[in-house]
Amino acid sequence: MTNEQALAPGKLYIAGEYAVVDGCAAIVAAVNRYVKVTVDDDNLLIRDSHGKTYNSCDFNKNESEKNNLKKLDLPTFYGKITSESKNYKPLYWKRGIFGREFILDEKDAEDITMSAKDSTDACDLPAEKSPATSDEQNQDSQIKKLKKIYSYVFSAMQIVDDFARETKEVKNVLLDEGNTAINLYNLQIESDLDDKKTGKKYGLGSSAAVTVAAVRALCKWYGLTLTTPELCKLAIIASSLVKKSGSGGDVAASAYGGWVMYRAYNREWLEAEIEMIESGDSSLHKLLIKKWPRFEVKRLKVGAGLRLLVGWTGNPASSAELVGSVKAGVKAGDLTAHNPSKTSAKTYSKTYEDFCVQSEKCVQKIANALENGRIDALLSGFARNRALLKDLGEITGTLIETPKLTRLIEVANGAGLPSKTSGAGGGDCGIAIARAEDFDAVFARIEEEWQNSGIEALNLKVAEFDESGDLSLIEQRKDDHIKLACEQYDAHADAGFEHVRFIPNALPQLALSDVDTSVSVFDESTKWDTPLYINAMTGGSKKGENINESLARVAAKTGLAMASGSLSAALKNPRLAETFSVIRRFNPQGFVMANVSAGASAEQAIKAVEILQANALQIHLNAAQELVMSEGDRDFSAWLNNIETIVSALDSMKVPVVVKETGCGMSAHDVLRLKNVGVRAVDVGGRGGTNFVAIENARRGRKSDYEFLDSWGLTTVESLLDIAQCDEILCEPRDSSDSCNSARMQVFASGGVRTPLDVVRSLRLGASAVGVAGEFLHTLINEGEDALVEQIESWKAQIRVIMALLGCKNIEDLRENSRILIDDKPCVI
């Protein structure tokens, strides 16, 4: 049995409603109510050619029944789509004779249910039954009704099925077109977007959330790994096949999570692209990698200093009808029915165009205010957006702000909070923004006044990540990193090692057995047998946990030290701690380094060490990645102070600290500043290895924005050379009582290390040890644990061979007595 689950959050429009349909920017926020979709291939229903119905669970227990079925001609297999909502009856589906067609058959569903109930051999058979009728017209109506109810799910099924067929080497793909049982599954939908007890519909975007959740779950079931931009585009395609007039902003919020600034794709262009796919002139894969005209999704970095308040008026509204009303007025251009002045079509068109222009300006202002936490700017921005919507409603005769929404806004404004309608208006929800420190007090006051006006305060938060389900948005980001890092791998890394050549020693004057590759790290009491370690990679998702488990086993077998990926996810969500602590569980005696951001507090650093029972802590520097990452940090002013505080706190615990870059390298100036705040070890993390700027560009879906930063920073070799030329780094007493050696800075090297020769080159340029991540991950993913163990053992032996060729007995001998050329010129370093 294969069982996969996926979540997608609901959404609320913050600003830019209506104009978003015509390509202007809008702001949408994902909220912490979710749709969950479960896909499994257990308990499929089977009907033989004689009309007898079975349940596939029987065949897991009864070999004779399985053999009997094999003898029968053309058995029919059925999957089942169900919803926990009592209003949605189950829908049975099957494949056509060649497997490519999806057939939704209400009559077959009735027959199955009847015969399954009569079968004495069935187990866990469906209890639901659609009312039987002899009226063919009524039956057709029932089928159409079911298809409409599940239209977004069905569209997601078709799109992911087509996408999987285009993809080689994925699981569950229909390889044998004559066997229609392959690639059948049941799909179950659960939702807390609406109130389960009362059935109240809050307008949180159920169609978008169910589409995203279905696409995500089915991709997992097929074994397809998609980046967030790819997932978003695939879900938009599925959604557009059901509703061509939609903007896709709700889909983007459900796919990305958090606060999103969105600009809609060109609908005519996408429709033409889909027609090309249907005609065989293109493919979904090609469509996903194309740049879509106008399309933009940008995560806004809204800090924890702002909180969202949501009120529900008790009156459900149809966004489609409201948008349709506005668009009909725009198309007609005749305001006679709504405006006594009988404004001409030309004037009206100009007025609507002006509305779009002003809406764009307003959204940009609100986005800036959100990212900078400015309530005053939000007050004026929300007021302007509200005025624009009021004008639009008047010139089109559409009621956008109902009396209850007006009351909701007035109450919030009275408390000094920016407030407005959310989405198309006409009922549903209104929103307000409050400072986090004022939230509890102001919420109590507003809630009471809202309640007195018949408005329900909803306990909603912006869904930066899921706190309780199978797939959090943090996990999705971590999985994106793994996928893109693997795709980015290049066996010929540009880390500068090709510029470094050893001058050979024709008379080594030693035996291979004389070579000692051990190295002391941090202090004389800590010694590694080889100057090599598995550097920080991943964690924070199920896939990351599996990789960490494998790496931990490899580290235990080879005796290598190992660093974890950043524990930020586990510090935010304790549920994810196991994705990191698995390292210690499978490597109980090894040397393990935890990893936190330079933005972490001392308390968080200590917690990270405790989660891993770590021997040391890495503090990573990744300013370039954060700035390119849509949801990344923008303030690095406290980093150096944070590092000093962490180093001081961990000194008392006798836990050493390594400050490492994540792909942009370090200069001597950087290292000197770190040394002055008490840091005694750095990892240069040079350019040439995994490129997180390029990864974040890919995740944004707009690679060209920061493509110029792909080559930002110093290579690993450039970093080592710059540091090696600075005597102050390697020997600088802090006071007159300190000896030179006590203040010596240890330098580790990483970034684009691809061979044992790169390791020895790094050691010669001053590194105490060398970290490898991308090369080892590539081997693990493509060849497995045993292959990685074999590779590491081979590297360890080859490092000793290279040192023997140079006539060097140990690492110190290598640094002092081997000679190198840099770009064919002798180097005295």
Disulfide bonds with the S-S distance in Angstrom:
Cys57-Cys123 1.97
Cys731-Cys740 1.11
